[in-house]
Amino acid sequence: MPVEDHYAALGVAKGASQDEIKKAFRRLTLELHPDRWPGDAKVADRFQAVTRAYNTLCDPGRRLAYDQSLERSIMGFDVTSGEVPDVSISRVMNTLVGDLFGTRRTLRRAGADLRYTLTIDLEEACNGCSKRIEFEARGRCEACKGGGSARDGEPAERCELCQGRGEVKSGGLLSQRSLCGRCQGLGMTQTTPCRECRGRGQRRQMRAFDIKVPNGTSGGAERVMRGEGEPGRFGGEPGDLRVTIAVRPHPWLTRDGADLRCTVPISIVEAALGGEVAVPTLDGVATVRVPPGARHGDRLRLRGKGVSHPPGVTGHLILNLEVETPRAERSDVEQALRHLESVARNDAEVYPRAGSLRDYVADRSASDDGE
């Protein structure tokens, strides 16, 4: 297994004193504590690596055994573990080239993108809206204006431990490289760091933005605000803010491209005699005329009551009629239904299709009895 470089994790030289190790550990634990960076897996991993390094190097016996294991390692693998390291020719050449010529980190660091999910109503997505969002994230430190240096202090300079490479070697010519713990792999350190942000040039703070959602926006769409993400370091470009739009389900309306669909329950009386029914739209409420003799599953269309998307194209509101069966829990409702049923049985014109089916079944039964 690869041997961790505990000296690189703490950002100290191999011959560092116990005081230097303790000082580096205190500085890094304050800077990398998970409570300061909630949800950041990379920072949590770095914090654990720093803790493991300190627990090993603070004890003289453990440190001596660890130093001996480093001397016996080849390209970061412990040769006394009994495992044969899988070292390819390409890795050997890459390590040689890196050792001979060095790899210098780009001093400027671009900021990371921020992501936010904005949930809006269907009416707001279809008609367009403006929303103000607020959340806690890393932003530019106003005390140092993002530079990381204290006011009237010295600017950042090249890291002395890694010589600006952002990584250090753990041993000989073929040893592996590890992230420099002193500069966090940036290749630059602050000689007079800002007290507010500890030289990072950024702090967690409440950030607020106004988001414009155009009409016809679909769920899952993304709005990108350039340069509004996490700030860069040492003059690097800031990241972007990426806002994903989520549309809250409507209790009655569903979207189908530029059209809207609505299931409209009607009574058996409205289906038989017709009538006016109020239905929801994006602009409020509209009234639609149900024709007499409407059936379950019939469709009506309100032109121009859909979504205006793309520009110049407006969809329609499609109404699916659903004849609702009345609940006969009240005695007066039950009596009315039984009266309707008795009338229907004496007049085949009330339910013509049901009457036709009864006649067909009766004729078929008589024919079977005759045989």
Phi, psi and omega in degrees: 000147178298144179269124179293143176267095182290329178294319178294323180298322179272347179074036179235160176286163183298327181267023183296148178281169179297325178295319178295321179294315179296319180296317179295321180295315179298318181296316184287323179294324175293321184283326187251010184299133183302334179295334179276338182230064182297134178082000181265104184293324181295317179294322178297319178295319179296320179298318179293321179295321178295319179296316178298320181296316182293319179299331179277314187278341181284340179263121183303319180294313178297321181296320179297315178296322180293317179299322179293323178293327176295320180292330180273355185275151176238117181054035177090000179256137180280115184284350179268359184279350181088355179264143178266114182292142178271089184252113181274161178298322181295323180292320178299315181294319179296322179292318179298314180297319179295323180288322184285319186251341178079156176232114184261131180290146172291126188293324179282139181236120178287147179282157180281156176284149173253145180234140182215140177253120180254119180259126181229167178281163179298320179298320180291323179292321183281321183268347184086152181195172174237133182230148174251124181248147178223137178200164180266129180200173178286130177225174182295133176288119182285339180294321180247006180059030177085358182281334180090346181262148177297156179300131183065018179266178179283147178288170179297149179226170182296138180293130181287329184289314183257000180057038176083002182277337182082001181210154181230158178269150181265348185193235187281202186296323184260017181281158182281160179261146180232156179298134179288122181282343181284319182250006181059031177080007183272338182082358181228146176228155178265122178285326176232077186294150176295135182289331183288318184247003180057037174086001182279337182079006181211154180217154173285130184203165176284129180237143184229141181217149174260121183251127177260120179257114181288158180295146180084011181292135180262158176297136183095351178293154183237132174253128184248126175251105185295135175076010181253015177272208179290143181291151175281175179237146179056041177089006180288156181290143177287159177282186181250157172259120181248113183254117177268131182269124173247133183256124180289133181300139177271144182295338183230329186261142171231150183261139177225083185069238177271351180265156171244147180235144181215130174270120186250111176283134177231156179279168179292333177290315178296325178292322183281315186262344185083172179161180180259135182233135177275134181229150179281147174226178177292336183259001182139241183229138177236157179250131181238146181266120176270123182288152177298145179077021179293146181245160176299127180097352176296154182239141173238156183227130172256110185291140175074010180257019178263219184254135176275083181198127357289176182306133180092351180240122179239129181278189183238165174258113182264123182254122176260116183282135179232107180286117185269129178285127181290150178268119186268053180273333177270145184295321181293324177293318180297318180296318180296319180292320179293325176295317178298321181293320180294321177295319182295326181288334178271349181225107183293345182282346180292310175239081187298322182287319177295321177295320178297321179293321179295320178296319180295315180295320180296315179297320181292322179294318178296320179296320179293323180291325180293328179288000000 
